């Protein structure tokens, strides 16, 4: 389902500047075309700053539907239209390239990301994730690990985006399952017990980019 005229879009602009890439802007759909949306100049709500866009800029976008469900898609700027106000023309995604993200069914992707972990006793170690999503992650642990179900871990995951920028997302995870593997290692599965919306958003953005890449292979 596509967003309709007058609906709001929430936009992040791909940038090599990590701080800029995290800024969220709001825009409104003014017109629709067969292959594009015409949107107002995006504005940063916190300070009213307008974002100047250029042809080719890559955008990560979501819009809200009933129940607060976020619908994500990637797009890029393909032109402009001068009218009473200047509008930005962005490519309309394929319908099956729009992903609905609900709190209970976050998109999850296979991903080998660096994960720094601190356990409840202050011990620290570095592992790599097996998969990650907006609701949790899993990682491989060696046989000597003393981790157990119910443990709370403080974690920092290093995220690499398509545009070359990197971010750290931090969270507190709770071990919900430990699966013994044939090679003697264990797969430790975490749910996010404490994570801010902004940190979760970093992970969701990464997952969406990965899923978008898989669909375009």
Secondary structure as UniProt FT lines:
FT   TURN            5..6
FT   STRAND          8..13
FT   HELIX           18..21
FT   STRAND          25..32
FT   STRAND          36..40
FT   STRAND          43..44
FT   TURN            45..48
FT   STRAND          49..50
FT   TURN            55..56
FT   STRAND          58..65
FT   HELIX           66..68
FT   STRAND          69..82
FT   STRAND          86..91
FT   HELIX           95..97
FT   STRAND          99..102
FT   TURN            103..104
FT   STRAND          108..110
FT   STRAND          114..118
FT   TURN            120..121
FT   STRAND          124..133
FT   TURN            134..135
FT   STRAND          136..141
FT   TURN            143..144
FT   TURN            149..150
FT   STRAND          152..160
FT   TURN            162..163
FT   STRAND          166..180
FT   TURN            182..183
FT   STRAND          186..194
FT   HELIX           197..215
//
